[in-house]
Amino acid sequence: MNMKTKASLLMISIVLTIGLVSAQNYEPQNFSKVTPSVFNSIKMSVQNYGIYVPSGDSGEISYMSISAYFTWDGESNLTIQFTNLPFFISSDTANAKLDNFVNQFITPQ
């Protein structure tokens, strides 16, 4: 097998691996004690990062290659589920960052 063939096979396997990793299902993250003022503060903070947040109590947020769906029950329960992450960000890392971000609004320091 020549070097060009080996390189092509390596690239194909990388692309397939990346595709399989990005097609995984992510567990929803549930947050309680998300009052209307907390929910609005979270949305405003996300918008301050330059990320479009749809109006209303549910929708999809996307920035670069990270996407998530959110839904809020209008009282106190917020659910956020990643729908896409880049291959180099694990779901554990993304969920930990999300947890820290949301909880700073629920339990301010």
N, C-alpha and C positions, 0 to 999 in steps of 0.2 A: 504494500500500500504506500503510495507516494505521500509526501508532506502535504500537498494541496488537498488530497482526499481526507487525510486525517484531520486537517484544520476544518474542513467542511463538516465532517461528522461531529467534531467537537462543538461547532457553532450550532448545529441542528439540535444536539442534545441539550445545550444551554437554553436555547429558545424554548424547547419543549418543557424543560424543567421550570423555567420562569412562568410559562403559561399554566402549568399545573399548580404552581404555588399561588398565583394570583387568582385562580378559579376556586379557591377554597371557600368554605362557608365560615363566617365569623359569628361567634356567640354574641347575642345582644347584651348590652350593659344596661342594667336597671338602676335608676336613682330615685329615692323617695325624698320627701321634704323639699320638693322643688315647687315653691310657691310661685304665684304669678310674677312677683317682683324678681325672684331668683331666675325664673325662666327668661324674663326680658333682659336681665343683666347678662346672662350667658349669651343670648342672641346678639346683644350689642357688642360684647367683647369679641365674639367671632367676627362680626362685621368690621370692627376696628382693625382686624388683621387683613382686611381687604377681601374677605370671603363673602360671597353672596349667600344670604340666608333667606329662604322663602318666607313670606308672611304666613301667619297661621300657626297651627299647633303641630304640623307635621310637614315633612319634605325631605329633599335630598340636598346634602352639602357636598361640594366637591372642590378640591384645591390640589393642583398639580395632579399627581396620580393617586391621591387619597380621596376616597368617597365614603360617605356614611349616610344612613337614613335615620331620622329622628321622629319621634312621636311623643307628644305630651298630652296627658289626659285632661288638661285644663284646671287641675286642682293641685296635685302634688307628685305625680309619677311621670318620670321622663325615661324613655328608652332610646338608646342610641346603638345602632349596629353598623359596623364597618361593612361596606360592600366591596371595597377594593383597597388594597395596600400594595406598595411596591415590594418586590421580592426581598429587599434588604431590610424591611421593617417587619419584625415578627408581630403576630397578633397580641402576644403577651406584652410586648413593649408598647404597642399602640393603646391597648386597654389600660395599662398603668398610667400613661400620659393623660388619657381621657379621664380616668378616675381622679387624678390629681387636679386637672383643670376644672371639672364640674364641682368637685368637693370644696374647692376654694370659695365658691359662691354659696354653698349650702352651709358651711361652717367657717365663716371668715375668721382670720387670725386676729 
